[in-house]
Amino acid sequence: MTSSASTTKTGYATTDRRARYCGGALIYGHAVNRDLVHARLATLWGLWSPDQLDLDAPVFTDPEAFLNHHGAES
């Protein structure tokens, strides 16, 4: 049986809860000082570090830019 689910580059199926948060969401949360709970816990337990984020990636770093990009009116 072949699965139609795609996988992340680490091999998790996109339907797997371990692959729930994308790097963009982590970068955005970090940029606005609202890290996701999972990221904070992983940092606390020494499983992950914000230093692993590519902060030069083309990701919105403020809510206004994100909303404007998606057509929100100011």
C-alpha positions as CSV (number, residue, x, y, z in Angstrom):
1,M,0.0,0.0,0.0
2,T,1.4,3.4,-1.0
3,S,0.8,6.4,1.2
4,S,-0.2,9.7,-0.4
5,A,1.1,11.8,2.5
6,S,4.3,13.7,1.8
7,T,7.2,13.7,4.2
8,T,9.5,16.3,5.7
9,K,13.2,16.3,5.0
10,T,13.7,14.5,8.3
11,G,11.4,11.7,7.2
12,Y,8.3,12.4,9.2
13,A,4.9,12.1,7.4
14,T,3.2,15.5,7.3
15,T,0.3,13.9,9.1
16,D,2.6,13.0,12.0
17,R,2.2,15.2,15.0
18,R,6.0,15.5,15.4
19,A,6.0,17.4,12.1
20,R,3.2,19.8,13.0
21,Y,5.2,23.1,13.2
22,C,7.0,24.5,10.2
23,G,10.3,26.4,10.5
24,G,8.5,29.6,9.4
25,A,6.1,29.4,12.4
26,L,9.1,28.9,14.7
27,I,11.0,31.8,13.2
28,Y,7.9,34.0,13.3
29,G,7.3,33.1,17.0
30,H,10.9,33.8,17.8
31,A,10.9,37.1,16.0
32,V,7.9,38.4,17.9
33,N,9.0,36.9,21.2
34,R,6.1,34.5,21.3
35,D,7.8,31.1,20.9
36,L,5.5,28.2,20.6
37,V,5.0,26.1,23.8
38,H,6.6,23.1,22.1
39,A,9.7,25.1,21.2
40,R,10.0,26.5,24.7
41,L,9.7,23.1,26.3
42,A,12.2,21.5,23.8
43,T,14.6,24.3,24.6
44,L,14.1,23.8,28.4
45,W,14.7,20.1,28.1
46,G,17.8,20.6,25.9
47,L,16.3,19.0,22.8
48,W,16.3,22.0,20.6
49,S,17.8,25.5,20.4
50,P,16.6,28.6,18.6
51,D,20.1,28.8,17.2
52,Q,19.1,26.1,14.8
53,L,16.7,28.5,13.1
54,D,17.8,30.1,9.8
55,L,16.8,33.6,10.7
56,D,17.8,34.8,7.2
57,A,15.0,32.7,5.7
58,P,12.3,34.7,3.9
59,V,9.7,34.6,6.7
60,F,7.5,37.4,8.0
61,T,8.8,38.8,11.3
62,D,6.0,41.1,12.2
63,P,2.2,40.6,12.3
64,E,1.5,43.6,10.0
65,A,3.7,42.3,7.2
66,F,2.0,38.9,7.4
67,L,-1.5,40.4,7.4
68,N,-0.7,42.7,4.5
69,H,0.7,39.9,2.4
70,H,-2.5,37.9,2.9
71,G,-4.7,40.9,1.9
72,A,-5.8,42.2,5.2
73,E,-6.9,45.8,5.3
74,S,-5.1,48.1,7.7
